Amino acid sequence: VQLQAFGGGLVQAGGSLRLSCVVSGRTISKLHMGWFRQAPGKERDFVSAISWSGATTHYGDSLRGRFTISRDNAKNTMSLQIKKLKPEDTAVYYCAAADSWEKILIMTQVDYWGQGTEVTVSS
């Protein structure tokens, strides 16, 4: 299973970005998907997750409202819409997948990782 994240870039504070993750090698219809991010010099943190059906979503502390996760099982893709970007959102964003909901919420238990896409927010 390969995950490829893209859509990052340099954005001014207050702007928006849409990150996407394309999965190959396996259908995502039974995989729970998620995003993590790692800021320079910091640990990789949970951002958001979405259940295999899309019925359940979860967001990291203080991220709900600006971040919206979605998926398209027919296209084997997942997306993360980020609005009102802040300089503290600067990080490498990684897409992830797991076979269970519990595992997608915990960085050390994720089954599959993408290579990351870099987001830089200027003030």
C-alpha positions as CSV (number, residue, x, y, z in Angstrom):
1,V,0.0,0.0,0.0
2,Q,1.4,3.4,-1.0
3,L,0.1,6.7,0.1
4,Q,1.1,9.9,-1.7
5,A,0.3,13.3,-0.2
6,F,0.3,16.5,-2.1
7,G,-1.1,20.0,-2.1
8,G,1.2,21.7,0.3
9,G,2.9,25.0,-0.3
10,L,3.7,28.5,0.9
11,V,0.6,30.4,2.0
12,Q,-0.1,33.7,3.8
13,A,-1.8,33.6,7.1
14,G,-5.5,33.6,6.7
15,G,-5.4,31.7,3.5
16,S,-6.6,28.2,2.7
17,L,-5.1,25.0,1.4
18,R,-6.5,21.6,0.3
19,L,-4.2,18.7,0.9
20,S,-4.9,15.4,-0.9
21,C,-3.8,11.8,-0.4
22,V,-3.9,9.3,-3.1
23,V,-3.7,5.6,-2.2
24,S,-2.5,2.8,-4.5
25,G,-2.1,-0.9,-4.0
26,R,-5.3,-1.4,-2.0
27,T,-8.8,0.0,-2.0
28,I,-9.3,2.4,0.9
29,S,-12.9,1.4,1.4
30,K,-12.1,-0.6,4.5
31,L,-9.3,1.6,5.8
32,H,-9.6,4.3,8.3
33,M,-7.7,7.4,7.1
34,G,-6.1,10.3,8.8
35,W,-3.6,13.2,8.8
36,F,-0.7,13.9,11.2
37,R,1.6,16.9,11.1
38,Q,5.2,17.5,12.3
39,A,6.4,21.0,12.9
40,P,10.1,21.7,12.8
41,G,11.8,20.4,15.9
42,K,8.6,18.9,17.3
43,E,7.0,15.5,17.5
44,R,4.4,14.3,14.9
45,D,0.9,15.1,16.1
46,F,-2.5,13.9,15.3
47,V,-4.6,16.3,13.1
48,S,-7.7,14.4,11.9
49,A,-9.1,11.0,11.1
50,I,-12.1,9.7,9.1
51,S,-13.7,6.3,9.4
52,W,-13.8,4.0,6.4
53,S,-17.4,4.9,5.6
54,G,-16.8,8.6,6.2
55,A,-19.5,8.6,8.9
56,T,-17.2,9.4,11.7
57,T,-14.5,12.1,11.9
58,H,-12.2,13.3,14.7
59,Y,-10.0,16.3,15.0
60,G,-7.1,17.3,17.2
61,D,-7.5,19.7,20.0
62,S,-8.5,23.2,18.7
63,L,-8.4,22.2,15.1
64,R,-12.1,21.5,14.5
65,G,-13.7,24.4,12.6
66,R,-10.7,25.2,10.5
67,F,-9.9,21.7,9.4
68,T,-12.2,19.5,7.4
69,I,-11.4,15.9,6.5
70,S,-13.1,14.1,3.7
71,R,-12.7,11.0,1.5
72,D,-13.8,9.6,-1.8
73,N,-13.6,5.8,-1.7
74,A,-14.4,5.5,-5.4
75,K,-11.3,7.5,-6.2
76,N,-9.2,6.1,-3.4
77,T,-8.4,9.5,-2.1
78,M,-8.7,11.5,1.0
79,S,-8.5,15.3,1.5
80,L,-7.9,17.8,4.2
81,Q,-9.3,21.3,3.8
82,I,-7.6,23.9,6.0
83,K,-9.0,27.4,6.3
84,K,-7.7,30.5,8.1
85,L,-4.2,29.2,8.1
86,K,-1.9,30.3,11.0
87,P,1.9,30.4,11.2
88,E,1.6,27.7,13.8
89,D,0.1,25.4,11.2
90,T,3.5,25.3,9.5
91,A,4.5,21.6,9.3
92,V,5.0,18.6,7.2
93,Y,1.6,17.0,6.8
94,Y,1.5,13.2,6.6
95,C,-1.4,11.1,5.4
96,A,-2.0,7.8,7.2
97,A,-4.1,4.7,7.1
98,A,-5.0,2.0,9.5
99,D,-7.1,-1.1,9.7
100,S,-8.8,-0.1,12.9
101,W,-10.2,3.2,14.3
102,E,-8.2,3.0,17.4
103,K,-5.0,2.7,15.4
104,I,-5.6,5.7,13.2
105,L,-5.8,7.9,16.2
106,I,-2.4,7.0,17.5
107,M,0.8,7.9,15.6
108,T,2.7,4.9,16.8
109,Q,0.0,2.5,15.7
110,V,-0.7,3.7,12.1
111,D,-0.3,0.9,9.6
112,Y,0.6,2.9,6.5
113,W,2.3,6.4,6.0
114,G,2.6,8.7,3.1
115,Q,5.7,10.7,2.4
116,G,4.4,14.1,3.6
117,T,3.7,17.4,2.0
118,E,5.1,20.6,3.4
119,V,2.9,23.5,4.5
120,T,4.5,26.9,5.3
121,V,2.3,29.7,6.5
122,S,3.9,33.2,6.5
123,S,2.7,35.9,8.8
